Amino acid sequence: MTKLSNLLINSSRGKYDKSRTVELKNLASNSVGINNNALCIQIKMTIELIELLESQIKDIEKQVSDFIKKSDSVITSISGIADMTAAIIISKIGDINRFNNPGQVLAFAGLDPSVKQSGTFNASATRMSKRGSSILRYAFILAANNVQLNTKTFNDYYNTKRAQGKLHYNALGHCAGKLVRTIFYMLKNNVTFNLD
């Protein structure tokens, strides 16, 4: 009751006092409160399971982060790419020498434009194909958004695309393509990110 009272007083900025806490407890026990020991045990075990899974996720994320820092990949030199995103990109691409050009990486991620044509008709506007790895595509889009927020060159490119009438995600797709080309060059030549 003391914990609940303090929470209520702090949340309401002093509007409700301890008497309101007692009143709420009585209302809850007579309305939605169920006095069922089996249900209480089940809820408690579910909460403990959720807390265990959250703890395991944090542990795995820390291990991945430590691994990325130890691997000293050139991708981590790009401002805005978090350890988990870098881990996804590195693990999904694998050996960069499997790809001859950035276009192959774009296609592998499903970021390449889909071709719409019939006879002599060629579509003037195309969307990304989304045929490749959805996880890698998600990582590149997420990374492109963070990089354009943290890097002037990518932000200028994003704003240029927006000024051309592109919607937010369309402009991010273009930034992701630019990021793929940048990462391809960096991995092929083992050079860190440098705008000079």
N, C-alpha and C positions, 0 to 999 in steps of 0.2 A: 504493500500500500504506500509505503514511503517513497519507493522508486517511482511508482505511478503518479503519486502526488507531485513530486518534483518535476517529472516530465510534463505533466499537465500545466503546472504553474509556469515553467519555462516556455513551453510552446505557446501558451496563451498570453505571455508577457504580463502575468499577474492578474489577468482577468478572472481566472477560476482559482479557487482555493481548495483546501483539503476536503471540505464538506462536499464539494462537487465531485471529487474522486470517489467518495463513499457512495454518492447517489448514482454515479455511472456504473460502479461495480454492482450495485443492487439491480439496476436496470438490465445489465448484461446477463446476470444470473437468472433473471426471470423472463428474458426474451430469447436471445440466441445462445446463451450458455447451455451446454449439455453436460450433465454429470455422468460421464461414461468413462470408466477407467481404461477399457480396451482402446477406445478412440484416443484418449490422452497419451497412452503408450505409443500408439501408432504415429501420432503427430510428433511426439518427442523424438522417436527414432528417425522419422523423415527429416526433421530439422538437423539432427546429428549427422545424417547421411549427406545432406546438402553442405554442411560445414566441412565434412571430411573431403568431399569432392572439390570444394573451393580451395581447401588447403593443398590438395594434390595438384590442382591446376596452377596455383602460385608456385609450388615447388618445381613443376615442369617448366614453367615460364622462366624461372630463375636459372635452371640448368641450361635452357636454350640460350638465354642471354649470356651466361658465362661462356658457353661454347662459341657463340658469335664473336665475343670479345677476344677469345683465345685464337680463333681462326684468322683474325685480323684481315677480313675480306675488304676489298677496295669499296664494296657497296656501302659499307658503314661510314665512309667518308662523305657521303651525300647527306647534307643537312636536311632533316625531316624524315628520314627512313629509320623507323624504330627497329629494335633487335628482332622482334617477332616477324615483322614484315620482311626484313633482310633474310631471316632464316627460311621463310617460305620461298622467296625468290631464288635463293641459293640452292635449296633442296629440290625445287621443281625444275630449274634449268639444268642442274647437274654440271656436267663438263661442257663448258662453253664451246669447245672445239667440235661438238656435234653439229653446230650451226655454222653455216658459211657466211651468213649475212643477217643483219637485224630483222629483215623481213621474215625470215624463218622463225625467229623468236616471237615476233608479233603474231604469226600464224599459230604457233604452238600455244600461245596464250589466248588465242581467239580474239585478238585486238585488231586483226586485219579487216579491211572493208570487204563486205560481201559483194559479189558481182551480180548485178541484175541486168540481164540482157536477153533479147529475143530477136532473132534475125538481125536486122540492122539497128534495132533499138538498143540504146545504152542508157541506163538510168543516170541522171545527173547527181542525185543525192543517194548516198549509200549508208548503211549502218554497219557496225562491227559484226563480224560473222558469228562470234560466240561459239565457234566449233572446237576450240582448244580447251585447255585446262581452266576450269572455272575458278579454282583456288588461286592459280597464278594470275589470272585476269583480275580477280578481286584485289590481290596484293599489289599489282601494278597501279590500279585505279586509286587505291588507298594511298599508296606511296606518292603517286602523282599529285594528289590533293595536298598532302603534307609538304611535299617538296615545293610546290608552287606557293605555299604559304610562307615558306622559310628561305626561298632562293629568288632573288630579283629576276634572274634570267627566265626562270620558269613562270614566275608571276607575270612578267611582261608578255610572255608567249600566251598564257592563259587569258590575259586581258585583251590581247590582240584578237584572239578567237572569239571572245565575248563581244568585242566591238564589231566583228564581222557578222553578228547576229546569231552565233551559236549559243545553244542553251548550256547550262552549267555542266551537265554530264557529257555533252558532246565536246565541250572545250576540254574537260578532264580527259576524255579519250584521246584527244590530240596531244595533251601533255604526257599521257601515259606512253604514247608512241615515241615522243621525244625522249622520254626517260628510258625506254627500251633501247633506243639507239645509243644513248649515253652509256648505259650499263654494259651493253654489248662491247662497245669500244674499250671501256675500262677493264672488263674481264679479259678481253682478247690481248690487251697490251699491258695488263697488270699495272695500271696507273690509277692514282687516286683522283677524286673529283676536284677539278680546278677550272675556274672560269677564266683564267688569264691566258 
